Amino acid sequence: MAHDRMTLTIALVLLLVLGSPALGETGRDPETGRIILVPLNLAVPAATEVETGIAPVWEAILAHFAAQERPVSAIERTSGRALWNDVMSKWQASGDEGGVVHVYSLFAVRLAEQLEYEEIVFPTVVTRAARVDGQVARWDGVERPVAVPVLTQQHIDTGGSEFLASRDGIRGDLAAASLHVAVLRSDGSLRFEGTGGLALLQDVVRSARDPELVAKLRQGAFEDGTALRRGVEAAFRSPLPAARAE
C-alpha cells in the first residue's frame, strides 16, 4: 500500500509539472506525439568543470526543440529525481545486469505507465578530449578556434598531457564539454544515441615561467549561446559510432 501511494504521488507531480506550458512546452502538433525531456545529468552527476554550464545548456536544449516545433514537456528535477531513485533501487535489488541505458529503458517504461508520450530524451553534459591541430580544436561534430601564443617548437606541460607547439599552433588535446543524448521510445527501446561538442574547458596560456605554456581552466566557457546551440544540434544530428539505434 505504501508503494502504491508513492507511485501515485510521483505520477501526480509529474503530470502537474508536465502539463504546465510555463515549464517548457513548445508546440502542440498532435501528429508528432509528445516528447518528454528529462533533467540534465539526472543519471550521471555533472563534473565540477561543467557545473556552470548546466543552466545555459538546458536553455539551449529547450531552444532546439522550440525551433523544431515539436510538443516537448520537461520533467521538473525533484520529481524526476524521485522517480529515478525509485527505478534505480528496484533495478539494483533485482540483480539485473546492464549499463545506464538499460536503466533509462526501465525509467521510460515506468513513466509510460503514468503518462502517454512518444519519446523520452535523456541529456547529459560530459567531459571529453578535443583534438587540437594548429589553432583549431575538433571533437564530437564541432570545431572551435584555439588562441595559441606564437612560440618556437617546444613541449607544453598541461599537467599530464603534452602538446607539440610550433609557430603554426599546437597538436594535442584540450579538455572539452559535450552533450550526450539518448532518445528512447515509450516502450523502452533505444531510438538514437549521439554526442555534440559544447565548449572548450581549457585555454592555452603563458605560465609565470615564460615561455612555457600551460592549459588553464577556461573562464566563461559556456557563455557563447550560439556555440551551445550548435553543439545541441550536433548531438541530435550525429549518432555515436557504436550506437544501438536503428
C-alpha positions as CSV (number, residue, x, y, z in Angstrom):
1,M,0.0,0.0,0.0
2,A,2.9,2.4,0.8
3,H,4.4,1.7,-2.6
4,D,1.1,2.4,-4.3
5,R,0.8,5.7,-2.5
6,M,4.4,6.7,-3.5
7,T,3.8,5.8,-7.2
8,L,0.6,7.8,-7.3
9,T,2.3,10.8,-5.7
10,I,5.1,10.7,-8.2
11,A,2.6,10.4,-11.1
12,L,0.6,13.4,-9.9
13,V,3.7,15.6,-9.5
14,L,4.9,14.6,-13.0
15,L,1.6,15.3,-14.6
16,L,1.2,18.6,-12.9
17,V,4.6,19.8,-14.0
18,L,4.5,18.4,-17.5
19,G,1.0,19.9,-18.1
20,S,2.3,23.4,-17.4
21,P,3.1,25.4,-20.5
22,A,5.2,27.8,-18.3
23,L,7.8,25.0,-17.8
24,G,8.8,24.5,-21.4
25,E,6.1,23.1,-23.7
26,T,7.0,24.3,-27.1
27,G,4.3,23.0,-29.5
28,R,1.0,21.2,-30.0
29,D,1.2,19.2,-33.2
30,P,-0.8,16.1,-32.4
31,E,0.6,14.2,-35.3
32,T,4.2,14.1,-34.0
33,G,3.4,12.9,-30.4
34,R,4.7,14.3,-27.1
35,I,8.4,14.2,-26.3
36,I,9.5,14.0,-22.6
37,L,12.7,15.8,-21.7
38,V,14.5,14.5,-18.6
39,P,16.5,17.0,-16.5
40,L,20.2,17.4,-17.4
41,N,22.5,14.9,-15.8
42,L,19.8,13.0,-14.0
43,A,21.7,9.7,-14.1
44,V,25.3,11.0,-14.1
45,P,26.4,13.8,-11.8
46,A,27.9,16.7,-13.6
47,A,31.7,17.1,-13.2
48,T,32.9,20.2,-11.4
49,E,34.3,21.7,-14.6
50,V,30.9,21.7,-16.3
51,E,28.6,22.7,-13.4
52,T,28.4,26.3,-14.6
53,G,27.1,25.0,-18.0
54,I,24.0,23.1,-16.7
55,A,21.7,26.1,-16.9
56,P,22.8,27.6,-20.2
57,V,22.9,24.1,-21.9
58,W,19.4,23.4,-20.6
59,E,18.2,26.7,-22.2
60,A,19.9,25.7,-25.5
61,I,18.2,22.3,-25.5
62,L,14.8,23.9,-24.9
63,A,15.5,26.4,-27.8
64,H,16.4,23.4,-30.0
65,F,13.0,21.8,-29.5
66,A,11.3,25.1,-29.8
67,A,12.9,25.6,-33.3
68,Q,11.7,22.1,-34.3
69,E,8.1,22.9,-33.3
70,R,7.7,19.6,-31.5
71,P,5.5,19.2,-28.4
72,V,8.0,18.7,-25.6
73,S,7.4,18.6,-21.9
74,A,10.2,19.0,-19.3
75,I,10.2,17.0,-16.1
76,E,10.8,19.0,-13.0
77,R,14.1,17.9,-11.4
78,T,12.8,17.0,-8.0
79,S,10.0,14.8,-9.4
80,G,12.4,13.3,-12.0
81,R,15.0,12.5,-9.3
82,A,12.4,10.8,-7.1
83,L,11.3,8.5,-9.9
84,W,14.8,7.9,-11.0
85,N,15.9,6.9,-7.5
86,D,12.9,4.5,-7.2
87,V,13.7,2.9,-10.5
88,M,17.4,2.6,-9.6
89,S,16.7,1.0,-6.2
90,K,14.4,-1.7,-7.8
91,W,17.0,-2.4,-10.6
92,Q,19.8,-2.8,-8.0
93,A,17.6,-5.1,-5.9
94,S,16.8,-7.2,-8.9
95,G,20.4,-8.0,-9.7
96,D,19.8,-7.4,-13.4
97,E,22.9,-6.5,-15.5
98,G,23.2,-3.6,-17.9
99,G,24.5,-0.1,-18.1
100,V,22.9,3.3,-17.7
101,V,21.0,2.9,-21.0
102,H,19.3,-0.1,-19.5
103,V,18.1,1.9,-16.5
104,Y,17.0,4.6,-19.0
105,S,14.8,1.9,-20.5
106,L,13.3,1.0,-17.2
107,F,12.6,4.6,-16.4
108,A,10.9,5.1,-19.8
109,V,8.6,2.1,-19.3
110,R,7.8,3.2,-15.7
111,L,6.9,6.7,-16.8
112,A,4.8,5.3,-19.7
113,E,2.6,3.6,-17.1
114,Q,1.7,7.0,-15.7
115,L,1.9,9.3,-18.8
116,E,1.2,8.9,-22.5
117,Y,4.2,10.1,-24.7
118,E,6.1,9.1,-27.8
119,E,9.8,9.6,-27.0
120,I,11.9,10.5,-24.0
121,V,15.2,12.3,-24.1
122,F,18.0,11.8,-21.5
123,P,20.6,14.6,-21.9
124,T,23.9,14.6,-20.1
125,V,26.8,17.1,-20.1
126,V,30.0,15.1,-20.1
127,T,33.7,15.9,-20.4
128,R,35.6,14.9,-23.5
129,A,39.0,15.4,-25.2
130,A,39.1,17.9,-28.0
131,R,41.9,17.3,-30.6
132,V,43.8,20.4,-31.4
133,D,45.6,20.7,-34.7
134,G,47.2,24.1,-35.4
135,Q,44.7,26.6,-34.0
136,V,41.5,24.6,-34.3
137,A,40.0,22.1,-31.8
138,R,37.7,19.4,-33.2
139,W,35.5,17.0,-31.2
140,D,32.0,15.4,-31.4
141,G,30.9,17.0,-34.6
142,V,32.1,20.6,-34.0
143,E,35.2,22.7,-34.2
144,R,36.3,25.8,-32.3
145,P,39.3,28.2,-32.7
146,V,42.1,28.0,-30.1
147,A,44.2,31.0,-29.4
148,V,47.9,29.9,-29.1
149,P,50.8,32.2,-28.3
150,V,53.4,32.2,-31.0
151,L,56.4,30.1,-30.0
152,T,59.3,28.2,-31.3
153,Q,58.9,24.4,-31.3
154,Q,58.7,23.0,-27.8
155,H,56.6,20.9,-25.5
156,I,53.8,22.3,-23.4
157,D,53.2,21.0,-19.9
158,T,49.4,20.6,-19.4
159,G,49.5,18.7,-16.2
160,G,49.7,15.2,-17.6
161,S,49.3,15.7,-21.3
162,E,51.8,17.1,-23.8
163,F,51.4,19.4,-26.8
164,L,53.9,19.8,-29.6
165,A,54.0,23.5,-30.3
166,S,55.3,25.4,-33.3
167,R,54.8,28.8,-34.9
168,D,51.7,27.4,-36.6
169,G,50.0,26.3,-33.5
170,I,49.9,23.2,-31.4
171,R,49.0,19.5,-31.6
172,G,47.4,17.6,-28.7
173,D,44.3,17.5,-26.6
174,L,42.3,20.0,-24.5
175,A,39.5,19.3,-22.1
176,A,36.1,20.0,-23.6
177,A,32.4,19.5,-22.7
178,S,29.9,17.7,-24.9
179,L,26.2,16.9,-24.7
180,H,25.3,13.2,-24.8
181,V,21.7,12.4,-25.6
182,A,19.9,9.1,-25.5
183,V,16.4,9.0,-27.1
184,L,14.1,6.2,-26.2
185,R,10.6,5.2,-27.2
186,S,7.9,4.8,-24.6
187,D,8.3,1.0,-24.7
188,G,11.9,1.4,-23.5
189,S,13.7,0.7,-26.9
190,L,16.6,2.9,-27.8
191,R,15.9,5.0,-30.9
192,F,19.0,7.2,-31.0
193,E,22.2,8.0,-29.2
194,G,24.5,10.9,-30.1
195,T,27.1,13.4,-28.8
196,G,27.7,17.0,-29.8
197,G,30.6,19.3,-28.7
198,L,29.5,22.2,-26.5
199,A,32.6,24.2,-25.2
200,L,36.3,24.1,-24.6
201,L,37.1,23.9,-20.9
202,Q,40.7,24.9,-21.2
203,D,42.8,27.7,-22.8
204,V,46.5,27.6,-23.6
205,V,48.3,30.4,-21.8
206,R,51.7,31.5,-20.9
207,S,52.8,30.4,-17.4
208,A,54.8,32.5,-15.0
209,R,57.9,30.7,-16.2
210,D,57.8,32.2,-19.7
211,P,58.0,30.9,-22.4
212,E,56.4,27.7,-21.0
213,L,52.8,27.2,-22.0
214,V,50.1,25.6,-19.8
215,A,46.5,24.6,-20.2
216,K,44.4,26.6,-17.8
217,L,40.7,26.2,-16.9
218,R,38.7,28.5,-19.1
219,Q,36.5,31.2,-17.6
220,G,33.1,31.7,-19.1
221,A,33.3,28.5,-21.1
222,F,29.5,28.3,-21.5
223,E,28.8,31.9,-22.3
224,D,28.6,31.5,-26.1
225,G,24.9,30.7,-26.6
226,T,25.4,30.2,-30.4
227,A,28.1,27.6,-29.8
228,L,25.9,25.8,-27.3
229,R,23.0,25.6,-29.7
230,R,25.3,24.2,-32.4
231,G,26.5,21.6,-30.0
232,V,23.0,20.6,-29.2
233,E,22.2,20.3,-32.9
234,A,25.2,18.2,-33.5
235,A,24.2,15.8,-30.6
236,F,20.8,15.1,-32.3
237,R,22.3,15.0,-35.8
238,S,25.3,12.7,-35.4
239,P,24.8,9.2,-34.0
240,L,27.6,7.7,-32.0
241,P,29.8,5.1,-33.9
242,A,28.7,2.4,-31.5
243,A,25.1,3.5,-31.3
244,R,22.5,0.8,-30.9
245,A,19.8,2.9,-32.6
246,E,18.1,1.8,-35.7
